[in-house]
Amino acid sequence: MTQSDNLLILVYSRRLASLGARPTLLPMKRTVSLIALLVLAFAGLISFLIWAERRPPSHYLSDLRTQVISSPRPANSQGNLLLVRPQLYPSDFQSTAQLRRKLAAALDQAQQAGLLTPDTLVALPEHIGTWLLARGEKAEFYQARTRQQVRDWLLLGNPVLATRALLLNLDAERLDEALLRMKAEQMARDYQQLFAGLAREYRVTLLAGSMLLPAPYMQAGELHSGDGPLRNLSLVFDAQGQVQGELYSEPWPWRDEGSMQQVRLGEQWFEVERDWHAGHPQSRLRLPAGTYGPPLFLRGQLDWPIGGATRHIHLIPDNAEQASDAPGSHLLNIWIPAT
């Protein structure tokens, strides 16, 4: 073999080597690029989860004004019924401590007026507990002005819970319900702790309003949520903060089935009649003498975030007759005649 032949072989070998190396560089570059994208995506996900969990403290000013509407106590009275129409806003539900502060301010006014005794039944309105789903959310949630914004911030602020809830409730028509279910167990605990604490602190019998929970049940004296259909439940707490009687619940969406919750105050019995025909959820209590008290409902600004109700239903009534033009919460006192 001549020297020229060896030179040709060397050049050819190098050419083959260079041709073979180029294809292997492309997969390597693609791999490096893919790894870089995965790292960036993972870093972005971690950053989002950290952001979603952050709940920086926010300044909050609540309107604690309360208007007490009551006639002088008659000589033959045997206790009283105190209807609380609290003026509530989404920001009042940032924590159970803030909601308690708002309700306690109203009850303090009643106490100063001599309207809270062991013979007092305090009644709170429908769905005051349902908005406990707003507890512990990001500051942007409480600034939401539409139902869609409420949904969006619930999703963004609870990505892990929301993912699990949505996987279990894939029907898009039930998105609002899925969002409630993701916080149902927390809501059950908050409801019982908050309202049992108020009943115990003020030494009154407390009809704690209502809230939505999936298949609610009591176990060892504690309220829990189940996995079944939504129900509108209501509990009564005695002056020791213990649940009085059985858990009462109604179908959701609401329909008139003629059933009524019964509440005992000493030797007297009251019945709670719920009604949505006015265009907003309200309740009326039938007194032992057979007469009815004024309708009980929420005041303030709370949009309705839960699916299942017809669109003309509003949580806060627009045109309901108010007991007073004064701002703040309204307390309507009714003296119970002795039997």
N, C-alpha and C positions, 0 to 999 in steps of 0.2 A: 504494500500500500504506500502510495506516494505521499509526500508531505502535503500536497494540495488536497489529496483525498482526506487526510486527517483534518485539515483545516475546514473542509466542507462539512465533515461529520460534526466537528465542534460547533460550527455556526448553526447547523441544523438542530443539534441538541439544545443549544441555548434558546433557539426560536421556539422549539416545542415546550421548553420549560416556561418561557414567558407566556405562551398561549395558555398553558395549563394553570398558571397562577392567577390570571385575571378572573376566570369564573369563580374561583374560591373566595376572592375578595368581596364580591357582591353579596353572597349570603351572610358573610361576617358583618358587613356594614348594616345589612337589614336587621340582623340580630341585635346589634348594638343599639340601633334606632328604636327597635321594639322594646328593649329593656328600658331605655331612657323614657319612652312614652309611658310604660307601665309604672315606673318610679314616679313620674310626674302625676299620673292619675291617682296613684296611691297617696301621694303627698296631698293632692287636692282633696281626696276623700277624707283623710284624717283632719285636714284643716276645716272642712265643712262640718264634720262631726263635733270638733272642738267648738266651733262657732255656734252650732245648734244647741250645745249644752250650756253655753254661757248665759247667765242671767244677771247682768250687772244691776246693782241697785238703782232704782229710779225714784225721783221725788214725786210725792203724791199728796195732793190736797183734796180732802173729801168734805162735802157739804154735810155737816152733822146737825143741821137745823131740824127741829121736830115740832110739829103742830099737834097739840092734844085737843081733841074734841070730845067733851064729856059734859053731861048734865050733873047737877048736884046729886049726891047720893040720897035716895029716898030712905025713909025709916024702915021699910019692910024688905029691904034688899037682902039677898043671900048670895054674896059673891058678885063677880062681874066677868064679862067677856071683853077682852081687849083685842081688837082687830088691828094688825100692823100692816100698813101699806108703805113699805120702805121705798125710798127713792134711790135706785141703784143704777150704777154704770159699770161697763166692763172692768174698769180699773179697780172697782171695789172688790173684785174677785181675784186680784193678784195673789192674795194669800188668805187663808182662813182667818189670820189675825186681823187683817184689814176689814174683812166682812164682819167679823165679830165686833170690831170697833164701831162700825156703822150701826149695827143692830143694838149694841149695848148703849150707844148714845140715846137711841129712842127709848129703850127700857129705863134708862136713868131718869129721863123726863117723866115717864109714867110713875116711877117710884117716888119722885119728888112730889108728884101730884096725889100721892096716896092711893094709887090705882093697882099696886101689886101687893097681893096678900096670898095666904095659902088657899083662899077661895077664888083665885083668879085663873081663868083660862086664857092664855095668850095664843093667838092664831096667826100664822104666817101664810103668805099667798102661794098659789100654785107655781111650780117650776122655779122657785127660788133656789132649790138644790141642783137643778139641771145645769145651771151656769157654773157650778163648781168645776166643770170641765175646763174652765178658763184659768184655774189656779196654776201658778208657776210657769206661765208662758213668757215669751220674749216681749220686750217693751212694745215692739211694732204691732203685736197682736191687739193690744188694747187701744191702738189708734185706728184699727180697721173700721171702715165705714160701710162696707157691703158684706153680704153673706159670703161672696166668693173670696174676699180678702180674709174673712174669718177662717174659711177652710184652708186657704193657702198657707197662712201663718201657723195653723195647727199642724199641717204637714211638714213645713220647714223646721218648726221648732221641736218636732218629735220624730226624726227620721226612722229610728229603729222601731219604735212603737207603731208608727204609721205603716211601715213596710209589713210588719207582722199582721196588723189589722186589715190592710188591703189584701194581703194574700188569703186571709180567711173570709173576706167579703169582696169577691171579685166583681160583683154586680155594680156597675157605675152608678146606677140609680140609688144605691145604698151607701154612697160615700159618706154622707153626713153621719149616718148610723155607725159606720165603721170607725169614724173619728171619735165618737162617744164611747164606743166599746173599748178603744185602746186605753182609756183612762177610767173605766168603770169601777175597778176595784179601789183605786185611789179615791174616787168620788164617794163611794160607799163609806169609807173610813172617815173622810172629811165631814160628811153629812152627820154621822152619828156623834163624832167628837165635838163638833161645833155646837149642835143644837142640844145635845145632852148637857154640855157644859153650861149653856145659857140657862136651861131649866134649873140646874143645880145651883148656879150662882144666885139667881133671883128667886129661888124657892117657889116656883110656879109650875103649873101644868102647861106644857107647851105642845101645841099642834104645829109640827115643824114644816108645814108646807109640803110640797111634793118635789119629786125628781124622777128622771128617767133612768132606769137601769135594766140590763138584760137579765131576765129571769131572777129577780132578787129573792133572797131567802135569809132567814135568821139561823145562826148556829152558835150555840153556847152564848146567847145574848148579843152576838155581834152581827151586823148587817154585812152581807156579801152579795156580789154580782155573780150570775151564772152564765151559761152559754146559750140560753134560749131566746125567745122573742123579747123585745123591749116591753116594759111595763111602767106605768106611772104609779109610783109608790108613795106612801106617806106613813110616817111614824108619829106616835105621841110619846112624850117623855114626862114622867112625873117629877115631883119636886126634888127627888134624889138623883135625877138624871137617868133613871132606869126606863126601859121601854115598857110602856103601858099597853096591855092587850096584845093582839096579833098584828103582824105586818099587814097593811092594807094596800092592795094594788088593783089597778084597772088596766084594760087593754090599751095598746097604743098602735095606731092613732086612736084618739079618744072617740068613743061612741057611747050613747046613752043606753045603759043597761038597767037603769033603775036601782042599782046598788048604791048604798051610802055607808061611809065610814062612821063609826060610833065612837064618841069620846066621853069618858066618865070624869066628872069633877065632883068629888065627894059622893053624895047620894043622887046627884043629878046627871042626866045624860043629854048629850048634844049629838046631832047628826050633821055630817058634812055632805052637802049636795054640790057636785061639780058640774059645770056647764060651759060649753064653748059657743053656744048660739049667738052670743053677743059679738062674736068676731075676735075674741081673745079668751084665754083660759081664766076662769074665775071660779070662786067657790062661795057658797053661802052656808051659814050655820043655822040650823033649826034649833031654837031654844027649847028648854023643857016645857014651856007653856004652849009650844006649838007655833009661835011666831018665828020669823026669819030676821037675822041681822042683815046689815047692808052687804053688798057684794065685796069680796076681798080679791085684790089683784095687785100686781107690781106697778110701781111708778118708776120714772127715770128714762133711760135710753139703753135698751138691750135689744139688739136685733135677734131674730130667731134663727139659730144655726143648725137646728136638727131637722132632718128630713122626715117625711111621713105626714106632716100636717099640710092641709091645703094652703095655697098661696095667699088667700085672703085673711088668714089667721095671723095676728100680730101678738107678740108676747106682751108688749106694752100697749094698752088701749089708747087710741087717738082721741076718741070722742066720749069716753066714759064719764059719767057724772062724778065729779070730785067732791070730797067733803069740804074742801077749803081751797082758796086761791093761793094760799101761802106756799112758798117753796119748801123743799125738804120732805121728810117722811111725815106721814099722817097717822095718828093713833085715834081710832074710833072706839070709845068706851061705851059699853051697854051694861046697865045694872040688871042683875037677875032677880026677879021678885021671889020672895020666900014662898015655898009651896006649903 
